[in-house]
Amino acid sequence: MAGFPLLRNMGIRGRIAGGSLVIAILIAITAGMAINEQLERIVRDGTEAVLASDSSAYTVALTTEPKDALDPPGPSQHIAVVRPDGSVPVDTLPAGLLPLLPNPVADRESDEVSVGSSSYVVLITRVDVAGEPWTVIAARDAAEEKTILGQMRALLVVGLALIAGGAAAAAWVLASVSLGPVRRLRRSAEELSDSPSTELLEIGEANDEISQLARTLNDLIARLRDSALRERQLVSDASHELRTPIALLSAQLQVAVSEASSVEQMVDDVERARRQLDRLAALVNSLLDLSAIEAVDSEGRSSLAELERETIEAVDRARFRAEGRAVEIHYVAPDSADDDAATFAIEPQDFGRCIDNLVGNALRALGDSGRLVVSLVREEHSVILEVSDTGGGMDPEFESLALGRFTRERKGAADSGAGLGLAIVAAIVRKARGTIALLNELGAGLTVRCEFPDTRSRGEAAARGV
């Protein structure tokens, strides 16, 4: 295509019609050559049949009445009869043709002989009369053959040209009809791009390639709209969440500078400002984590041993965070992790981040005392991470909102979360093609269950067409 600028500037309809014309011309040339050979053979057979008819009167006369005198041929017939001794009782052949004729080898032979600027088709027939060979020669001007062939070839060329042109025209019409839905699809896409409409591309009634393309484009449009909506919602939520701590931070610093009556009060104001700054930093870090998770399209790879190592390290970090509180933290390990060859579509650091967020939420729910259990269970085609606590669970009405961004269940002033922990966990699980479930018991506690399928089971499912 790069070497043919004309093709680059030509539409699909023109390419189809042009390609059909080229193919039709090639087929017409091949067919024309074959038909021309057949025409030549048919015309020559017709000429030989006429010559055989001219000769038949003399061959029959020589066979049935050899002693009778031979009648002269018609005015348009070129006939010669040659006796065994070489004499010619009948001769109406063109001048100079008879000496050029070869002696016949078979009973009947045909040939084309040139005399000067003229050519003649000659049929030589050998007849045995009383054991002696007589020869009957019939000739016909080859120009008659050429005239007939010329007329038939002209008709052939015109017919094949009409067929090739008709094929190109039919291809143009069919391409125009076939591309009609594409033009409507393009106009619909232009209208959608110029308006904030939530409509999708029109899908035709026929279940053809264009309808399949429209469905694929509609899926793409829906995903892009969802992505844009999530981005707008994230910006809106982030602006709202950042506005409050920034305003408080500014007010507290202003009070510390202008209204502090003592050093102790100034220190207290600065300390409150520092806590707001820590909350702001945590919020920004969580937003960056969430954005980084959703921005990367490629899947990770981890073995069960790597996931167990990340879990142990995350549990150690949880114990450090809970130091000084009456919180029991337990870890339940999977069986035979070192012998498991399965891999999972998640990076080890993302798995550790997932546990950190779940443990952080659980520790905030537990407060000063309680029990927290982190377990890693190996199933047949997956690995399951469960983080359970005895923090009293959550309000059932909040369960449907718990995995969203900036959603927090207000339990009191001690709750200082940014509302992004479970959203980050859900994003990590979705990226790994896993599932997340909240097992909530109000008054008892909450269990977050994350299941990650291994890549081998996903590959087997894809091979089965599931």
N, C-alpha and C positions, 0 to 999 in steps of 0.2 A: 504493500500500500504506500510505503514511503517513497518508492520510485515512480509512482503513478499519481501525479498531482491532480489529474482529471478525476480519478476515482475518489480522491479525498474530498473533492468538492461536489461529488455526485451523490444524490440521495439514494436511499435503499431501493426505492421504486425504480429509479434509473439503472441502478446496478443489476437488479433482478431482470429488468427488461433487456438491458444490454447483454448480460450474460446469457439470457435465453436466446437472443438473436445470434450471438457468436456460436452457441451450441447448435442452434438450428442450421446455421450456415455450414458448419463442419459436417453435420449429419447429411445435409442436402448435397454437399460436394461428394461425400462418400457414396450416397445413394445414387447420385447422378452418374458417377463413373460406372457403377454396376449396371444401372439401367441402360446407359449408352452402349455398353458391351452387348447387352441383350438386344437392343435395337439393331445394332450392326449385324448381329447373327440372324435376327428375324428378317431384316431386309435382304441379306444375302441368300437366306433360304428361299425367300419369295422369288428372287431373281433366278435362282437355280431351278425353282419349280416352273417358271415361265420358259426357261431354256429347255427343260426336260419336255415340256408340252410341245415346244416347237420341233424338238428332235423326234418325238414319238411317232409322228406321221411317217417319217422315213425309216425308222427302225422297224416299225410294223410292216411297211411295204417291202423292205428287204428280206424280212423273215418269212412273209407269207407269199409274196409274188416277186421273187428275186429277178425274173427274166423280163418283167414289165418295165417300161420306161418310167422314170421318176418325174413327178410333177414339180414344177417350179414353186419355190416358197412364196409367201405373201410379200406385199411390197415393203413391209416394215420388219421383215424377218431376215436375219443374217445367218444363212445355212450353207454348209459345204458338206458334200458326200465324197469320200475318197475311196477309190477301188484299191484292191490289194496291189495292183501294179503301179499305183501312184497317180493314176489319172483321176480327174475331178469332173464327174458328169454334172454336178450341181455346185455352183459356187456364187453366193451373193455376199460373201464376207467383205469387210472393208479392205481396200487395197493394202497389200503389204502385211496383212495379219496372218495369212495361212503359212508363209515360210517361218514365222516365229513360233509356231505351235510345236510343243514337244510330242514325241510319239507316246501314245497312251500306254500305261503299264497295267492299270486296272481296267475293269469293264467300263467304269465311268469316272472321269476326273474333271474337276473344275479348277479354274485358275483365272487370275487377272493379268492381262497382257497389255503392255503399252505400245502404241504405234504412233510415233511422233509425239504430239501433244495430247493425244487422246488415249483413253484406257478403256478396255473392253473386258467384260466378264465372259469367259469362254467355258462351255461344257462340252467335253469330248467323250463320245460314247462309242465303244467297240462292239460291232455286230458280226457274228460268224454266219457266213452265207456259204453253204456247201463246203464247209471246212476251211474257208478262206476268210481272213479278217477284213472287214469293211469298217470304215470310220465315219461317223456322223458328227459334225461339228456345228454347234449353235453358239452364237455370240450376241451380246447385248451391250450397249454403251453404258459404261460405269457412271456417267454423269447423271443418269436417271436415278441411280442409287443415291448419289450424293445430294441430289435435290430433295429426295424423299427424307434422307437422313437429316438434312439441314432443317427442314420443316419440323420434323419430329423433335430434333434437339432444341429448336427455338421454343416449341411448346413445353418441353421438359424444363428448360431454364426458367421460363415464365411461371410454370406451375410450382417449381421448387422455390422460386423467389417469393411467390405469393404465400406458400406454406411457411417459409421462414419469417416473412413479415407478419403473417397471422399469428405465428407462435409468439413473436415479440409483443404484438399488440395484446394478445391474450394474457401474456405474463404481466404487462403493464396494468391491464384492467384487474387481474386477480391480485396483484400486489397492492393496487389502490384500494380494493375492497378489503384485503387483509390488514392493511395498515390504517384503515379507518378507525378502529378502536384505539390504535396507538395515538392518533391525532387527538381523539377525544380525551384520552388519558393525559396527554400533554396539556391540553387546554384546562382540564380539571386541576392538574398540578399547579399550573400558573395561577388559577383562581384561588387555590388554597394558599399559595405562597404570598399572595397579595392581601390576604384577609386573615383575621384572627379566628376564623371559623374552626370548629371542632369536627367538621365533617371529614370523611375519608374519600379516597378515589372511588369512582364508580366502577363496579365489577360487572362485566357482561354476563349474559345468560349462558353462553357457551363455556364449557370447562376446557378452554384451550390454553396455550402458552401465555397469551396476553392476559387472560383472567388470572392465571397463576402469578404472572408478574405483578398485576394489580394487588393481589393479596399480599405478596411479599413486600411491595412498597407500602401498603397500608400497615403492615406489621412494623416496618421501619419507621413510618411516620408516627405510629402510636408510641414506639419506644423513644423516639426523639422528643415527642411532646411530653412524655412522662419524665424524661431526663431533664428537659428544660423546666418543667414544673417543679421537679425536685430541687433544681438549682435555685429557682426563684424562691421556693419555700425556704431553702437553706439560708439564702441571703437575708430573707425577711426575718426568719427566726433568729439567725445569728445577730442581726442588727438589734432586734428586740432584746436578746439576752445580753449583748455587750453594752447596750445603752445603760442599763441599770447599774452594773458594777462601776462603769466609768463615771457615771454621775455621782454615785456614792463616794468613789475615790476622790473625785474633784472636790466634793463638799467637805469631806473629812480633812483633806489637806488644807483647804481654805480655813476651816475652823482651827486646825492646829497652828496655822500661821498667824491668824488675826485675832482669835478669841480665846486662846489658851491662857488661863490665869496662873498656871504654874508649870513647872517642868514636868511634874508627874502627869498632869492632864495632857500636855503636848505629847509625852511618850505614849499615853493611852490612845490618843487620836491617831498617832502615826502607826501604832500597832494594829488598830482597826483598819487603817488604810492598807497596811501590808497584807492583812487577811483578804481584803477585797482584791488586792493585786494578785495574790495566790490563786483566788478563785478565777480571776480573769485569765491568768496564765494557763490554768487547768482547762478552762473552756476553749481557749485558742488551740492548745495542744490536742484536745479531743477533736476539734473541727479539722485540724490538719491530718490527724490519724484517719478520720472518716473519709476525707477527701482523697488521701493517698490510697486507701483500700479500694474505693470505687473507681479511681482513675486507672488502675492497672488491670488490663484485660487477661494477661497470661495467668495460668494456674500454677500453683506451687507443687512441690513434691516433698513428702515426708514419710519416713518409715514409722512403724509403731514404736520402735525404740526411741526415736527422736521425739515423738510426741510424749512418751513417758518421761523422758529427761526434762522437757519443758514443763511438764506438770509438776514434777518434783521441785524444780526451781521456783515455780510460781507459788507452790505451797510454802516453801521456805520464806519467800517474800511476804506472804500473808502472815506467817507466824511473827515475822519481824514487825509488821505493821500493828499486830494485835498485842505486842509486848506491853505488859502492865495492865492488861484487861483479863478478866476471867472468861476468856473465850477458848473453847477446845477446838482445835483444828486437826482433822484426820484426813489421811489419804488412803484410798483403796486402789491398789495397782492391778493392771490386767495380768492374765496368765500368760506365761512363756512369750514375753515380748521379744526376746532376743532371737527366737526361732521363727518369727513371723516375717514372711517376705512381702507382705502387702504394702502398697504405697497409697498415700492419701493426698488429694489435691489441695494442700494447704502448706504454707511455709511454717517452719517451726516457730519463728518469732511471732507470726500472726496467731498461732495456737496459744502461745504464752500470753499475748496481749488479750486474747479472748478470756483466758482464765483470770488474768489480773482484773479485768473489768467486772466479771461475775463475782469474784471474791471481794472486790471493793464495794460493790452494791450490798453483798451479804454482810460485810463488817459494819456498814452504816446501819443496816437493819437490825443487827444484833445489839449494837450499843456497847455496854460495858460487860455483858456476859451472854453466854449462849454456846451453841455447838454448830460447827461448820464442817461439812464433809465434802471432799473433792474425790470423785471416783472416775476411773477410766476402765471401761468394759469393752472387751473385744467380742463382737458378734460375728456371725458367719461371713457377712459381706460388708461390715462397717465397724467403726469404733465409736463408742458413745461416751461423751463427757457429761458428767452430772455434777452440779454444784448445789448442795442443799444447805439450808440454814434453819434455825429455829427462831427466826426473828418475827414471827407472828403473821407472815404472809402479807398479801396486799388486798386492797379493796377489789372485789370481783368486777366492779364497774370499770376499774382502771386496767384490767388485764388486756383488753383490746387495744389500748393505747400504749402499753408498756414498751413495745418495740419501736415506737416512733421517736423522732428527734425532739429533744428539748421537752420531753414529757417527764414530769416528776410527780410522785405521790407525796403530797405535803403531809408529813407526820409531825412536824415540829421544827423548831429553830435549829435542831441539830442536823437536820438534813441539808447538806451543802453540796449535793451533787449537781452536775450540769445537765442531767437528763439525756446524756449521750452514750452512757455505758452500754445499755442493752441494744441501742441502735448500732453501735460499733460491732458488737457481738453478732447481731443479725446480719450485718453486711459481710462479715468474715465467713459466716456459715453459708450464706447464699453464694458467695464467690467460690466456695469449695463444693458446690452442688449438694449441700447438706440440708438438714431441717433443724428447726429450733422449736421447742415446746416449753410452755410454762405450766408446771404442776403446782397449783396454788392451793394451800389449805389455810383459810382465814383463821387466825388465832393460833396456828401451829407454826407454819413456816412456808418457805417457797423452795421449789426445786426447778432449776433451769436445766433442760435436757437438750444437748446438741449432738446430733448424729451425723457422722462424716462417712460417706460410702468410699470403699477402696476403689482404685482406678481399674482393677481387674474386673470387678463385678460390673462396673459401668461399661467397660469394653465388651463384655459378654452380652449385656443387655442390648447394646447398640448393634452387635452382630446378629442378634435375634430379631432386630427391628422393633424392639420395645421402646 
